[in-house]
């Protein structure tokens, strides 16, 4: 979670992912595993079940 800078953003989420194109196959773009090795081993708690993405939720900074 991150602290929301504006009250309207509390509860909103953003999903971050990284794609890359291997030099050995420039016709194929792939998503980099940045949140674990598979859906059963997610590294960031409460960030969904897709290892290609990290989901970040904005929270009320006065409740932290």
For each residue, the residues with C-beta under 8 A, 3 or more apart:
1: 56 57 58 59
2: 56 57 58 59
3: 58 59 60 61 64
4: 7 9 10 12 58 59 60 61
5: 9
6: 9
7: 4 10 60
8:
9: 4 5 6 12 58
10: 4 7 58 59 60
11: 57 58 59
12: 4 9 57 58
13: 55 56 57 58
14: 55 56
15: 48 53 54 55 56
16: 34 53 54 55 56
17: 31 32 34 52 53 54
18: 31 32 34
19: 29 30 31 32
20: 29 30 32
21: 25 26 28 29 30
22: 25 26 28 30
23: 26
24:
25: 21 22 28
26: 21 22 23
27:
28: 21 22 25
29: 19 20 21
30: 19 20 21 22
31: 17 18 19 52
32: 17 18 19 20 52
33: 36 37 51 52
34: 16 17 18 51 52 53 54
35: 42 43 44 47 48 50 51 52 53 54
36: 33 39 41 42 43 44 51
37: 33 41 51
38: 41 51
39: 36 42 49 50 51
40:
41: 36 37 38 51
42: 35 36 39 45 47 48 49 51
43: 35 36
44: 35 36 47 54 55
45: 42
46: 55 57
47: 35 42 44 53 54 55 56
48: 15 35 42 53 55
49: 39 42
50: 35 39 53
51: 33 34 35 36 37 38 39 41 42
52: 17 31 32 33 34 35
53: 15 16 17 34 35 47 48 50
54: 15 16 17 34 35 44 47
55: 13 14 15 16 44 46 47 48
56: 1 2 13 14 15 16 47
57: 1 2 11 12 13 46
58: 1 2 3 4 9 10 11 12 13
59: 1 2 3 4 10 11 63 64
60: 3 4 7 10 63 64
61: 3 4 64
62:
63: 59 60
64: 3 59 60 61
